Amino acid sequence: MYYAKYHVCWCTKYRRRILNPGVAGYVRKILAKIVQSMAGVGIEELGIDDKERDHVHLVIVIPPKYGASDVVAKLKGESASLLRKKFPWLEKVYWKENLVWSPGFFLSTVGVNEKVIKQYVRWQGKQDSGQAQLKLRL
């Protein structure tokens, strides 16, 4: 059993504002398709800022059998290739560079906070005569 959920964010190369509604819709579609090729990986939320139009946020479940950075690399690499095929004007935006996304990304775990985990760990092995009285506030 695992609970491996992440917040991932990456930006367009040079923070270019290319994620207009049409491109953003296509990004949503292709990212959903790409994760289907990885068993157990699932996008729970996908956000693209309507004003900035230069970065993607995901809440994504990644099973331990995959490296989180490998999954992000696959999402960015395959989506960049598909975007350049679908939108030829991106070649002019990026001066014929074979890119769409900046090289880095932000990655953070998502889940129960430290206080709740410590409380849960402290209660392990404690028994009472009736129902356990532990109440975790999530």
C-alpha positions in Angstrom: 0.0 0.0 0.0 1.2 3.5 -0.7 0.2 7.1 -0.6 2.5 9.0 -3.0 0.9 12.2 -4.1 2.8 15.2 -5.4 2.4 18.8 -6.4 4.3 19.4 -9.6 4.8 22.7 -11.4 6.8 23.6 -14.5 7.0 26.7 -16.7 7.2 27.4 -20.4 10.7 28.1 -21.7 11.6 31.8 -21.2 8.2 32.1 -19.4 6.6 32.7 -22.8 2.8 33.1 -22.4 1.9 30.4 -24.9 -0.8 28.6 -22.9 -3.8 30.3 -24.4 -7.1 28.5 -24.0 -6.6 26.3 -27.1 -3.1 25.3 -26.2 -4.1 24.8 -22.5 -6.9 22.6 -23.5 -4.6 20.5 -25.6 -2.1 20.3 -22.8 -4.8 18.9 -20.5 -5.8 16.3 -23.1 -2.3 15.1 -23.9 -1.1 14.9 -20.3 -4.1 12.8 -19.4 -3.2 10.5 -22.4 0.5 10.3 -21.4 -0.2 9.1 -17.9 -2.4 6.3 -19.2 0.8 4.6 -20.4 2.1 4.4 -16.8 0.2 2.0 -14.6 -1.0 3.5 -11.3 -0.1 7.1 -12.3 -3.0 9.5 -12.2 -3.6 13.2 -12.4 -6.0 14.4 -9.8 -5.9 18.1 -10.6 -4.4 20.1 -13.4 -4.3 23.9 -13.4 -3.1 26.4 -15.9 -3.3 30.1 -14.9 -5.6 32.0 -17.3 -3.7 35.3 -16.8 0.0 34.3 -16.7 -0.4 31.4 -19.3 3.1 30.3 -18.7 3.1 27.4 -16.2 1.3 24.1 -15.4 0.4 22.8 -11.9 -0.5 19.2 -11.3 -1.6 17.1 -8.3 -0.5 13.7 -9.4 -0.3 10.2 -7.8 2.9 8.4 -8.6 3.4 4.8 -7.4 6.8 4.0 -5.8 7.8 1.8 -8.7 8.3 5.0 -10.7 10.7 7.8 -9.9 8.8 11.1 -9.6 11.4 13.0 -11.6 11.2 10.3 -14.4 7.5 10.7 -14.6 7.8 14.5 -14.8 10.5 14.2 -17.5 8.2 11.9 -19.5 5.2 14.3 -19.2 7.3 17.3 -20.2 9.2 15.6 -23.0 6.3 13.9 -24.7 3.9 16.9 -24.3 6.5 19.2 -25.8 6.9 17.0 -28.8 3.1 16.7 -29.3 2.7 20.5 -28.8 5.3 21.4 -31.4 3.5 19.0 -33.9 0.1 20.4 -33.2 1.1 24.1 -33.1 3.7 24.9 -35.7 3.8 28.5 -34.7 5.8 27.5 -31.6 8.8 27.1 -33.9 8.8 30.9 -34.3 8.3 31.6 -30.6 11.3 29.4 -29.7 13.6 30.2 -32.7 13.6 26.6 -34.0 14.8 25.3 -30.6 13.2 21.9 -30.0 11.7 23.0 -26.7 8.5 24.2 -25.1 9.2 23.8 -21.3 11.9 25.2 -19.1 14.4 22.5 -18.0 13.5 22.5 -14.3 10.4 21.9 -12.3 9.0 22.2 -8.7 8.1 18.9 -6.9 6.6 18.6 -3.4 4.8 15.8 -1.6 1.1 16.3 -0.8 -0.6 14.7 2.1 -1.2 14.6 5.8 0.7 17.2 7.7 3.5 16.4 10.2 1.5 17.0 13.3 -1.2 14.4 12.2 1.5 11.8 11.3 3.3 12.2 14.7 0.0 11.8 16.5 -0.8 8.7 14.5 2.7 7.2 15.2 2.4 7.9 18.9 -0.9 6.0 19.0 0.5 2.9 17.3 0.3 -0.2 19.6 -1.9 1.5 22.1 -5.1 -0.4 22.8 -8.1 0.3 24.9 -10.9 -1.9 26.0 -13.3 -0.5 23.5 -13.1 1.4 20.3 -9.9 3.5 19.7 -10.6 7.1 20.6 -8.0 8.5 18.2 -9.5 11.3 16.0 -7.2 12.6 13.3 -8.0 16.0 12.0 -7.2 16.1 8.3 
